[in-house]
């Protein structure tokens, strides 16, 4: 469910490859993603591009997969899934090279954290960001409490979550969630062009810039652990059970 492409000039593309499910997150996708990111820690590229196949970047945790797990095992499944997601976010934030998200279509739930963990975001006009937690009955994960709040401000992050707002590309760019918006048909090429431009910088200077400017890794890790604790408390409730049922019925 993950494709790695070694492009010219030291650029590596990691592609989420579960398009038939809008790249919704399951352990079978997150495990190879985390493994690939850990491998890149040992041999970092000049630039990493995180992209996705299909119409959506990723629609967060796969609600149908959650619902299919017996209620007695759902907590354990959630611990695995959220743990893998959070480890992947921390791996992105700790890579000693610039990271770039190439975003099309919907980005929802915890998958927003994969985008927020990247240093630059290139997106198509069809891109959008939404939480969905208060609709499905989940608790926020993927860095909504820290990475989103750091990017747009705590009050705005809270408003987006409580009202389940869908942030379209133009507003996302104004809020700083997107750094460059380009036509859908040129998205991949534009991401490569930006990566090539970034890769021209002096490696040591880039690494120091990243170290000084990225969110504090220890603070993010602490916040993600709190998110995981709350997620595991909520996922086993009758509210979550009913929320998933209704969500899947409407879909």
N, C-alpha and C positions, 0 to 999 in steps of 0.2 A: 504493500500500500504506500510505499515511499520509493521514489525514483531519484537517484543521484546522477547528475550530469556534470562532468568536468568540462567547463567551457574554456575558451582561450584566455590568455593573460591572467591565469590564476584565479578565475572566477568559478565558484561552484554553485550549482543550482540544486536545491532540495525541493522536490515536487510532491505535495500531498496527492495521492493517486487513488482516491475512492470516489470518483465523480458520480457514480450511480446513487450514492447516498449523500451527495453534496459535501463530501469529505468530512462528514460527521465523525466525531472522535470516538474511537474504540481502542482497547489495548493493542489490538493487532496493527493499528496505525501508529500509535504513540511509541510503542516499543522500538520499532526500527528507526523512528525519527530521533528518539533519544540516543540510540546507539550510534547513529550517523553523526550527531552533534558531538558526542563524546570522542569519536574517532577524529573529528576535525579539531578538537582541542589539542591533539598530539601533532597534527600536521595541518595547521590553519591555512586556508586559502588567502588570497589577497582580499577577496570580498565574497560573502555568502549571500545568495538570493534565496529567499523562501517563497515558493510559488505553489500553485495548485491547479489541477486539471478540472475541467468542467465549468459550469455556470457560476458556481459559488466557491469562495476561498475555503470556508469551513463553517458549518452551522452548529458548532459546539458539540457538547456531549450528545451522543445518539440516544434520544429519548426512547425510541423503540427497543434498543438494546438494553437500556436500564429496565424498562418495563417487563422485558422477557425474562429477566433474572428473578428467580423466586424471592419473595419478600425477605425470607430468612437469610439470604445470601447477598442482598442488595448492598448492605453496608460494606462488606468485604470487596465487592466489585467496585463500588464507588471509591474506596480507599486506593485500590490499584489504579483506577483511571485518573483520578484527581492527582494522585502522587506522580504518575508518569507525566501528566500535563505540567505540573509545577516544576518537576525536574527539568523538563524540556525548556521551559521559560528561563529558568536559572542558567541552563547551559547556553542558551542564546545570549543572555546578558553577560556571561563570562567569557565568551569567545574573544580571543585577542585580535579580531579583525572586524571591520565594519560589516553590518548585516543590513539587508534590504528586503522588505516585504513587497511582493508583487501581487496586488489585490484586485480581484474582480468579484462582482456579485456580493452575496450576503456574507457577513462575518458576525456570528452571534455567540452568545454565551462565553464559555471559557476560551474559545478560539480567538477572541479579541486579544487575549493575553499574548498569543504567539505573534500578533502584529505589533502590539505595543512594546514587546521585548526587542523588536528590531530598531536599528538606529535611524533608518530612512524608510518611507513608505511611498511607493508609486502605485496609483490606483486608477481604475477606469471610472467613468462617470456613473456606471451602474453599481458601484460599490456602496455598501451601507453597513452600519454597525448598530447592533441592538442587543439588549441583555436577555430578555424573556424569562428571567428567574421568577418574578412574582406572578407570572402566568402559569408556568409549568409547576411551580411549587418547590423549586430548588433554592439553595442558598448560593450567593455569588462565589465564583472561583476564578482562576485564571488571571488574577491580578486586578480585578475591578476595584478592590478597596485601596490599592496602592498605585499601580501603574496608571490606571485610568484617572484616579484622583490627582496624581502627579502631573498628568498631561493636560487635563481640562479644568482642574480645580475641584476641590472636594464637594462644594455645593452643586456644581454642574453634574458631577459624577453621580451624586445622590439623586438628583432630579431625573436623570436618564434612567436610573434603575427603578425608582419608585413609580414613575409614570410609564415605564417600558417604552421609552422613546426610540424610534428608529432614526438614526442620524445618517442622512443621505450624504453623498460624496462632497457636495459643495459646502455644506455646513461642517462636515468632518475636516475639510481643508482649513476652514476658518478657525476651527478649534485646535488645529495642530495635530490631528490624528493622521492626516495625509500631508505629505510634503510636496508631492507633484501629481497632478491629475492629467492623464493623457487619454486619447481615444482607445477604446477596447482593442481595435485591430493593431495598434502599435504598442500595446502594453508590454509584451515580452521584449521587444526591441528597445523600447525606452528604458526598461529596467537594466538591460545589458549596457546601454550607453551610459547611464548614470553610474553603474558599477565600474565601468572602464574609467570614467572620470575620477571616481573616488580612488581607484587603485593606483592612479598616477602619483598620489601623495607619498611622502617619505614614511616608510613603515614604522619607524620608531616614533615619529611625531604623531602618527595616527593612533598608535597604541596608547600614548600618554594622553591624548585628547579624549579617547574613549574612557580611560580610567578616571579622568577628572570630571567627566560630564555625564556618564551613565548614572542611573539610579544606584544608590548604595545597595550592594548585593546582600549584605547582612540584614538590612531593614526589609528588603523585598522578601527574603527567605522567611523572616519572622512573620510578615503579613500573610504570606502564602500558607504558612502552617496554620495560622488562625482561620483562614478561609477554609482549609481542609477540615478542621475540627468542626466548624459550623455546618459545612456541607454534609458531613457524616451524621450530624445530629438531625438535620432536616430530611435527608433522603429516606430515612426509615419511618417517617411519620405518615399518618393517614392522609394528611394534606398533600404530600408528594405523590402518594399512590393515586389519589383522585385527580390531582393536577395532570399527571401523565396520562391517565385514562381519557380525560376530557380533551387534552391537547391532541392525542393521537386520533381520537374520534373526529374532531373537527378537521384535522389534516386530511 
